[in-house]
Amino acid sequence: MTLFPDMVRAVLNESIIGRAVSAGIIEINTYNIRDYSADRRRRVDDTPYGGGMGMLMTPQPVCDCYDAVRASIPEGASVRTVYMSPKGKLFTEEKARELSRYDCIVILCGHYEGIDQRALDLTVDEYISIGDYVLTGGEIPACVLVDATARLVHGVLASPECYESESLSDGLLEYPQYTRPPVYRGLAVPEILLSGHHGKIDAWRAEEAKRTTERMRPDLLFESGDEK
């Protein structure tokens, strides 16, 4: 649900997510909130009560758009409605996994100075933020949420291993990876990766994942209870 559906389509019609949509593995629909405005000029915003800077999205088009979205969802499907907002809890890999278990996710994108609180109270299950900063609208955060969540849906990636061994999948950052040539500008691929000994390679990768996390994101180790 957005005022700028083309902005969303431009991102999600490409690459892996776009191919998954074309293959019918997932379905992504965009709803233009402006299409549901009862105003003869299709206005969707107004000045906030009490004064203040900017304009606020009015409740009527948001709620009517939401009603149309819910009417399109099959009866009995599990649904979660999310509002992209700096007020929300920080989006994580764990939250992406949780959302991937729903049949449908409805994402509401705000714009201007935000949305009339009554519309949020009537439609939204939870607020989610992608970081402690403010953007001009919720479309880019929505695309981030869709990309991170959709890739966890069975069939979107070639194999479950593609996301099970990724950064943050087990609370650690991903280990360093290398491909051909074996030596480039004087830098060689670690010999262990050329050994063909899969047990030793797995052990090396596990150790390097922990080292990388300690160096770049030590906070993740403290969050998981590992303070070493």
N, C-alpha and C positions, 0 to 999 in steps of 0.2 A: 504494500500500500504506500504510494508515493506520489509526489507531484511531478516527478521526473523519471518516468518509466524507461525512456530511451537511455538514460544514464546507467540504469541497472542492466538493461539488455546488452549494452555495449561491452560490459565486463563479463557477464555470465553466459553469453552466447559463444564465448571463445574457449579454446584449449580443452582440458579434461572435462570441465563441467559442461561446456557446450556439447561435447561429444556424448556425454552421458544423457543429456536431454534429447539429442537426436536419436539415440538408441532406445529411448523410452524407459531408461533405468530410473530416472527421476523426472519430475515435472516442475517447472518454474513458471509461475504466472505473475504478471505485473498488473496492478490495478491503479489507474490514475484517479486519485482522490478528487481532482477537479471535475471529473465526469459526473460526480454525484452531488455537486453543488446545486442547491435549489435556487440560488441567486440567479437572476436573469442574465447577469454579466459573468456568471460562473466564478464569482469571487469565493475564495476559501479562507480569507484572513480578515482581521479587524484589529482595531487598537485595543490594548488591554485595559480592563477596568482598573482604576487606581493610578493610571498613568504609567509612564515608563517608556523606554526606547523600543523601537521596532514594532512589528506586527505579530499577531498570534493567530495560529490556525483555529478556525471556528469548529465547534463540535459537530454540527449537522453533517457536513460532507464526510467527515471522518467516520462517524457512526454509521451513516448510510452505506458507505463503501465497505465497512466491516460487515454489515449485515449481508451484503451481496457476496462477500468472500465466504462467510460461514454457510450461506445457502448453497454454494457450489461444492462444498465438502461432503463426501458421502456420509450417511448416517452411521454412527458407530465408530468412526475414525477417531484416533487419539490426536488432539490438537493442542498446541501451545502457542500463545500469542505474545510476541516480544516487541518491546519498544526500545529502539536504539537511542541511548541517552547517557551523557556523562554522569547522571545520577545513579546509574545502574551498577551492579556488581561487575567486576572485571571479567571479560570473556577469557576462558581458558580451554585447554584441550579436554579437560574433564567435562566442562559444560557442553562442548561440541559433541562429545560422546553421549551425554544425556539427551541432548536435543535430537540426535540421530535416531533415537529409539521411537520418536513420535511418527505417526503417519503423516501429519501435516504440521508445518510451522508457518504461522502468519507473522509477518514482520511489518511493523508500522514505522515509517520514516518521517520524522518531523522536519520542519524547515522554519525559516524566519526566526522568531524568538521561542518557538516551541508550539505546543498544542494545548488548547483549553483543557484544564485538568479533568473536567467532567467526561470528556471523550476518553481520556486515559483510564479513568475509574471504571467506565462502562465496557471497555474492550480488552484491556491489557492484563496478562498474567504476571509478567515480570519485566523489569528494566535491565538492559545489558549495555555495558560500555566496553569499547575496545581499547581505552586508554584514558589517562588523565589529561585530556586536552579537548578543545572544542573545535568542531568542524562546521561547515556552512549548512550541512544537512545530514540526514541519517542514511543516505544512499550508499556511500562508500563503506561505512560500518556494516550495513546490511549485506553487502557483497562479501565482506570479510567473513561474516558469520555463515553465509551460505556456502562459501568455498570450503571453509574448515569443517563444516558439518556434513556436507554432501559427499566429500571424499571418503567418509567413513561408512557410507551406505554400500552394502554388498553389491559388487559388480561395477562400481564407478572406477575403482582402480583395478589393475590387472590381477592383483593378489592381495590378501590380507597382510602379507609381509610388508607391503609397500607403506602401510601406515603403522603397523605394529612395532617396527624398528626405527621409526622416525624420531626426531627430537621431541621431547616432552611426553612421548607415549608411555614411558615408564618412569617419568619424573626427572630424567636426565636429558642433557643435550646430546645430539647425535655425534658419533665418533667421526674423525676425518675420513674422507673417501678419496680414492685415486682411480685414474684410468690411464690408458696408453697416451704417450710413450712412457717407458719405465724411468727414463731420466729426462728432465726438461729444465733447461737453463741451469744446469748444475744441481738441481734438486731431484733426489731419487725417491722412488716409491719405497716405503718400508719393506724390508726383505720378507718379513713374516707374511705379507699379503701375496707374495710370489711363491710361497712354499707349498701351497696346496694342502696344508695341514689344517683342516677346518676347525678342529678343536682348539688349536693354538690361535687361529685367526679370531674365533669367537671370544676367547679370553682376552686377546689384545684389544678387540673392539670394546669390550665391556670396561676395561681399564682406561682406555682412551676417552670413552664417554664420560666417565667420572672425572678424569683430569680436565677435560674441556669444560665441564660444568663447574668445577672448582675454580677454574681460571676466569670464566666469562659470566657465570650466573651462580655464585656461591649461595645466594639466597634460596635457590631451589633445594639445596641440600639441607638447609636449616628447616625449610617447610616440610620436608619429608622425614625429619627427625634424625637425619644423619649429619652430625656436626663435625665429622672428621674431615 
